[in-house]
Amino acid sequence: MTAKQFLSPKALARLQTVYDDLPEHPKLSEITPQVDSLKEFLEASGSTMELQAGEILFRQNDPGDGMYWIESGLLVVLQGQLDEPRLLTFRYPGQVVGEIALLENAHRSASVAAIAPTRVRYLSKEKFQGLLELIPGFGVEIMRLLSARLREVKPAEYSAGLYDHLTGALSRQALDIRLREELERARLYQYNLSLVFLDLDHFKEVNDTYGHKRGDEVLISFVARVKANLRTTDLLFRFGGDEFVLILQGVDQSRGPALVQHLLDDVSAMQISGDPPLTITFSAGLAYFPVDGDTAETLLEAADRRAYLAKRSGRGRVTDSSNE
């Protein structure tokens, strides 16, 4: 059995002080996506581990051979030398650590330690793979965890150029990266994915009539409204100008049109303040993985073509393969 390892008393005290000095500790409902299948499985068959304050759960560059669900206590995620570590974030009861290295079959990208007495449930790689096969939808729950990880990182810290500075949507550059990643995960965990091309209606007329500043206000309001309707796992990108792309994980042709129509109805009901107040609509085209293709290029082409068809058919419409 491996001997327990601990942070230095100085490092532990510093991390505890940082946590105590946080202006506001987050509510779990705001930071923890629902992972009911994982929780139920771990409560029934996961191995329990008790950690003391300062005890190291795993180190950076260790093999990614399992994941942990936090039952009680407090964990901290660190990088660099553990005598003077760089603090990344805290992990709370109900959250998971270690899943990214497990999913990607890679070594740990960070170290994790307890800064208070903590109880975790451990799931080995072998049991994790069995869980994927036994419980439908578990792959989508894991994707919620990964998406929540990305949303914790501020845009400026994530990577230059991956966010659109005007609207706050992800950028075209980010789409090129993330779409391929999402398709690879959809293949691996065998779930559906919808790609939606959104094109604002009559946006050129807004710019021509009221000026580009007013047009920018419309784009900002549109993105804020769309984001308010998205699930944790959904991703919104600015493709260019007044064109946007949505990635909807776990959504197929039976659900996609209704979800996008709900979004269209909500956006259409919005009034953008100013002189004069404005309302907007969009035309949407949907493509589905894997039925419409299994590459980024084929799905984007199909969704773009269907958005054009929606515009040509009168605008303010949602179009997929059933309308072609």
Phi, psi and omega in degrees: 000134182291134179294145179294145178240147185227152168294156175294149178307324180294314181295319179298314181298321181294317181292322177295322178294318178301315180296315181297331183271000177301134182296330181203122177279136186292153173279136183300327180296339182269338187245347187245109175292156181289127176227062189298319182298316180297313181301312182297319180295315183291322178297328182275321190223001179286153177278137181267136176232136177252127180245140174273162175301128181093348182286137183270124179284309171206160184253154173305135180079001170293157176298143178273074189258009179183172178227161188228135173255130186274117180274319178203159177103207186205127177247158178231140180255129189227155171230156178088191180294135188282351173282333175221068188282160172263123182284127176261307182191172174254155176235136191244167176306137183095348179262172184237146171231151174091359187285331185292312179297324178295313181296320185268002180053048185234172176282160181298133179271353181205167175261154178227134180220160176269139173244011171206161175307128190222141174244130178233158172252132186255137177235118181286165178301318182295316178292325178299314180296324176293325179295322178300323182281328187275327189245109177299138177087354181294326178300322179292322177299320178295323178296328175299321178296316181295319178295322178297325177299314181296321183290343177287337187270129179292144181308317183295334182269344186286299176180137181299135175090355182268357175236144174282120189291334181285309190260338185086356173290160172295155188269171174299322177299317178295324179300317180303326181276308190289325181298317179294322177295315182295322178294321179296319179291323179297322176295315185295316185258005170057055173233163181279166180207137175248137174248127185238127176259120182248129181232115181297142181272135175058029182291325179300324179294327177296312179298315184292325185273318188247354178098162185289332178297318177294322176298320177297320179298322178296314180298317180297315180294320179299311182297318179299320180293317179297313182300325180296340181261355187274152171279170180302325187273351183279149183232134180243129182236144169270114184282326180157135179060241180255024180250137183226159178230136176246138169248120181247106182286141175071016183246128180247190185290346177281338183245332187304307182302320181293320179296316182288325177296320176299318178296317178298316179299320181291317179296319181296332180279350182282140173246122181274118185296155180141187181239102000272165171298146183235151168239153182223159171226174175219160173253135187234141172236134182247143171227149189237135170265130007259001191292329180263000181146165182234017176234158178300319184295314183292322180290318178297319180297317181293317181293320179296316180298320182286329174294321177296321178296321178297320178295315182293336182270005176129356180068166181061038185228160176243124186232138170222200185298334182290345181258356183280000000 
